[in-house]
Amino acid sequence: MDSGGKIKKGAGGRKGGGPKKKPVSRSVKAGLQFPVGRIGRYLKKGRYAQRVGTGAPVYLAAVLEYLAAEVLELAGNAARDNKKNRIIPRHVLLAVRNDEELGKLLAGVTIAHGGVLPNINPVLLPKKTEKDTVGLKKSPSKATKLENDRCRWFHSGNKHYYTAHALESVANRGVVWSEGNERKRSGGFI
């Protein structure tokens, strides 16, 4: 069988003397950024259980990476809303508290230098007056102003009369004319 010679072994006890393969980390194998090996070491060192399976650190690293990415994305959006390029603790707090699920998960967590959510009770806000609401009304367009200038009415007791040159524009408004140019409603605008 054997010619009496020793079998050559490669690095790491492999048969054959070929070149050594480059080591591939478990994070790369799982497609993660978070360190699977370090998390596994912490799980063993922390004595959370007597034994730790091989899939546990991979799963935990994936969950932690997902949560970190979610918080960072929302905090980045909050920073952009405040016209800032750098995420600060305030942006993290706004992101977490405005998200329903993250807010529930981190309900008992205090974020240092985060502040509080802006909240003013509606009772404390000043009441709107008629001046405020009148100022917000839309001003009429030029065409409407011209038409209103042409359609002046003259009051004569309880009867309203239009001038003669307003007949055309008034007819477009849905007004019916009878004898004496007396105005009658026809379910229109006036």
C-alpha positions in Angstrom: 0.0 0.0 0.0 2.2 2.7 1.3 5.7 3.1 0.1 6.7 3.8 3.7 6.8 7.6 3.2 4.9 10.1 5.4 1.8 11.7 4.0 2.2 15.5 3.6 -0.2 17.6 5.5 -1.1 21.2 4.7 -1.9 24.0 7.0 -4.6 23.3 9.5 -4.3 19.5 9.1 -5.4 19.4 5.5 -4.1 16.7 3.3 -1.9 17.9 0.5 0.6 20.7 0.5 -1.4 23.2 -1.4 -1.5 26.9 -0.6 -3.4 28.0 2.5 -7.0 29.3 2.0 -7.8 32.8 3.2 -10.1 32.6 6.2 -13.7 33.8 5.8 -15.4 35.2 8.8 -18.9 34.1 9.9 -20.1 37.7 9.4 -19.2 37.5 5.7 -20.7 34.1 5.4 -24.0 35.4 6.8 -23.8 38.6 4.8 -23.8 40.8 7.9 -21.9 43.9 9.0 -22.1 43.1 12.8 -19.5 40.8 14.2 -20.9 37.3 14.6 -17.7 36.0 16.4 -17.6 38.7 19.0 -21.3 38.4 19.7 -20.8 34.6 20.2 -18.0 35.3 22.6 -20.1 37.7 24.6 -22.9 35.1 24.7 -20.6 32.5 26.1 -18.8 34.9 28.5 -22.0 36.3 29.9 -23.2 32.9 31.0 -26.7 33.4 29.6 -26.9 29.7 29.2 -24.6 26.7 29.8 -24.2 26.1 26.1 -24.6 28.4 23.1 -25.5 27.1 19.6 -23.8 28.0 16.4 -26.8 29.8 15.0 -27.5 31.9 18.0 -24.8 34.6 17.5 -25.7 34.8 13.8 -29.4 35.4 14.5 -28.6 37.9 17.3 -26.2 39.8 15.0 -28.8 40.0 12.3 -31.5 41.3 14.6 -29.1 43.9 16.1 -28.0 45.0 12.6 -31.6 45.4 11.5 -32.6 47.5 14.5 -29.5 49.7 14.2 -30.3 50.3 10.5 -33.9 51.1 11.2 -33.0 53.7 13.9 -30.2 55.2 11.7 -32.5 55.6 8.8 -35.3 57.3 10.8 -32.7 59.5 12.6 -31.2 60.5 9.2 -34.6 61.5 8.0 -35.1 63.6 11.2 -31.8 65.3 10.6 -32.6 66.0 7.0 -36.0 67.5 8.1 -34.1 69.8 10.4 -31.7 70.7 7.6 -28.7 69.1 9.3 -26.0 66.8 7.9 -25.0 65.2 11.2 -27.2 63.0 13.4 -27.3 64.1 17.0 -29.1 62.5 20.0 -32.1 64.8 19.4 -32.6 63.3 16.0 -32.4 59.8 17.4 -35.0 60.6 20.1 -37.4 62.2 17.5 -37.0 59.1 15.3 -37.7 56.6 18.1 -40.6 58.4 19.7 -42.3 59.2 16.4 -42.2 55.5 15.3 -44.9 53.4 16.8 -43.0 50.1 17.1 -39.7 51.5 18.1 -41.4 53.8 20.6 -43.1 50.7 22.2 -39.8 48.8 22.2 -37.8 51.7 23.8 -40.6 53.1 26.0 -38.6 52.9 29.2 -35.4 54.2 27.6 -34.0 57.7 28.3 -31.8 59.1 25.5 -29.2 61.5 26.9 -29.4 65.0 25.4 -32.5 63.9 23.5 -35.0 66.4 24.9 -38.7 65.8 24.6 -41.2 65.6 21.8 -42.7 69.0 20.9 -46.3 69.0 22.3 -48.5 72.0 23.0 -52.0 71.4 24.4 -54.6 72.9 22.0 -56.3 74.7 25.0 -53.1 76.8 25.4 -53.0 77.9 21.8 -54.5 81.4 21.0 -58.0 81.4 19.6 -58.5 82.5 16.0 -60.4 85.8 15.7 -62.5 87.1 12.8 -59.6 89.3 11.7 -57.4 86.2 11.3 -60.0 84.3 9.3 -60.8 87.3 7.0 -57.2 87.8 6.2 -56.8 84.2 5.1 -59.7 84.4 2.5 -58.7 84.3 -1.1 -58.9 87.6 -3.0 -61.1 87.6 -6.1 -59.5 87.3 -9.5 -59.2 90.2 -11.9 -62.0 88.8 -14.1 -64.3 88.7 -11.2 -63.5 92.2 -10.1 -64.1 93.5 -13.6 -67.5 91.7 -13.8 -68.5 93.0 -10.4 -67.6 96.6 -11.5 -69.9 96.1 -14.6 -72.7 94.6 -12.5 -73.5 97.3 -9.9 -77.0 97.2 -8.6 -79.0 100.1 -7.6 -81.3 99.7 -4.6 -84.8 101.1 -4.8 -86.7 100.0 -1.7 -87.0 96.2 -1.8 -86.4 95.9 -5.5 -83.0 95.6 -7.1 -82.2 96.9 -10.6 -79.2 96.3 -12.8 -77.7 98.9 -15.2 -78.3 98.2 -18.9 -74.7 97.2 -19.7 -74.7 94.4 -17.1 -77.3 92.3 -18.9 -74.7 90.1 -20.6 -72.7 89.2 -17.5 -75.8 88.8 -15.4 -77.3 86.3 -17.9 -74.2 84.2 -17.5 -74.8 84.1 -13.7 -78.2 82.4 -14.0 -80.5 85.4 -13.5 -83.9 85.6 -15.2 -85.1 88.9 -16.4 -88.7 90.0 -16.6 -90.4 93.3 -17.5 -88.8 96.3 -16.1 -85.4 94.5 -15.8 -86.4 93.3 -12.3 -84.1 90.6 -11.0 -85.5 87.2 -10.1 -83.7 84.2 -8.6 -83.4 81.1 -10.8 -81.6 78.8 -8.4 -78.4 80.3 -9.6 -75.6 82.1 -7.8 -77.3 85.4 -6.9 
